[in-house]
Amino acid sequence: MNLRRDVFQAIADPTRRAILVLVASQSMTAGAIASNFDTARPTVSKHLQILTECELLKQEQNGREIYYHLNAEKMKEVADFIEPFRKMWDDRFNKLETIMKNYKSNT
Amino acid sequence: MERKTKVNAEDGKQEIVITREFDLPLELLFKAYIEPEIVEQWMGTKVLKLENKKHGGWQFETSDAQGNVVFRANGVIHEFVPNQKITRTFEMENTPFPVQLEFFEFEKLTDDTSKLNMHIVFKSVADRNQLLKMPFAQGINMAHNRLQEVVNKLK
């Protein structure tokens, strides 16, 4: 399903956001990640799969274990996405503020 | 540095919430939304129509340096309570984007400061995400137009 690859869909879920926060500091195995949640293990696996599919997580084979770590570049992409939108409104509102301050001093 | 304008689009719902605190009394902030000539200044668009009342309509239009219309948007005002709130629809003309529903809430913080809460509801999550990509695309377009202007002057 295409929707699943949507980064915004991926970060929409609170558990998936919690997973991203968890692995932000260190690489972890699926088991270690799952032990942080009350959610059933298969559910956590599903979340990991979604996060991996949209490249927010990267898998790394280390001996017999697969470690998950954060793909910082992709995360930055998400932030970059919202930032131009925020910037656009910030610029507009700054302008509004300046105009109205002048307006006030003229009356 | 603290960011004055905050955008919350994290919830994966079909909505965006934009909040901003202003160093302006509530009345002046609200005025910036209802006086056509002031709206034109800070939105950088021409106001064709702005009827500040329930069942009123609005229409904005933006042109490039050559006078070609590059953007036109319109909508209907559903709620209008001075210094408190405006509820309106927002539709970009000649684009595939479905109409949006916008809730503006104006709030007094102190005598000299105020807050705006802008809540936009989209038809779908995909439509919201598409719109989030827009400013970036617009930025490229504008840079392109500016380049075009410079090139034209060289001719």
Contacts between the chains, C-beta under 8 A, distances in Angstrom:
chain1	res1	chain2	res2	distance
A	3	B	126	7.8
A	6	B	125	8.0
A	6	B	126	7.6
A	6	B	129	6.9
A	8	B	9	7.7
A	8	B	12	6.4
A	8	B	125	6.8
A	8	B	129	5.0
A	9	B	12	6.4
A	9	B	125	7.0
A	11	B	10	6.7
A	11	B	12	7.2
A	12	B	10	7.5
A	12	B	11	6.5
A	12	B	12	2.0
A	12	B	13	7.7
A	12	B	125	7.5
A	13	B	12	6.8
A	17	B	10	7.7
A	81	B	132	5.9
A	81	B	133	6.9
A	81	B	136	7.6
A	82	B	7	5.7
A	82	B	9	5.8
A	82	B	132	6.2
A	84	B	135	4.3
A	84	B	136	4.4
A	84	B	139	6.3
A	85	B	7	6.1
A	85	B	9	7.9
A	85	B	131	8.0
A	85	B	132	5.2
A	85	B	134	7.4
A	85	B	135	4.8
A	85	B	136	7.8
A	86	B	3	7.4
A	86	B	5	5.9
A	86	B	6	7.5
A	86	B	7	4.3
A	86	B	18	8.0
A	87	B	135	7.1
A	88	B	135	4.1
A	88	B	138	7.7
A	89	B	5	5.2
A	89	B	7	6.9
A	89	B	18	5.6
A	89	B	20	7.4
A	90	B	3	7.1
A	90	B	4	6.6
A	90	B	5	3.9
A	90	B	20	7.9
A	92	B	42	5.7
A	92	B	43	6.4
A	92	B	44	7.8
A	93	B	4	7.1
A	93	B	5	5.6
A	93	B	20	4.9
A	93	B	22	7.2
A	93	B	42	7.8
A	93	B	116	7.7
A	94	B	4	7.9
A	95	B	41	7.1
A	95	B	42	4.2
A	96	B	22	7.5
A	96	B	29	7.7
A	96	B	32	4.9
A	96	B	42	4.1
A	97	B	22	5.5
A	97	B	23	6.3
A	97	B	24	6.1
A	99	B	32	6.9
A	99	B	38	6.3
A	99	B	41	5.3
A	99	B	42	5.6
A	100	B	22	7.9
A	100	B	24	5.1
A	100	B	28	4.5
A	100	B	29	6.9
A	100	B	31	7.1
A	100	B	32	5.3
A	100	B	38	7.5
A	101	B	23	7.4
A	101	B	24	7.0
A	103	B	28	6.7
A	103	B	31	7.6
A	103	B	38	7.2
A	104	B	24	7.6
A	104	B	25	7.8
A	104	B	28	5.9
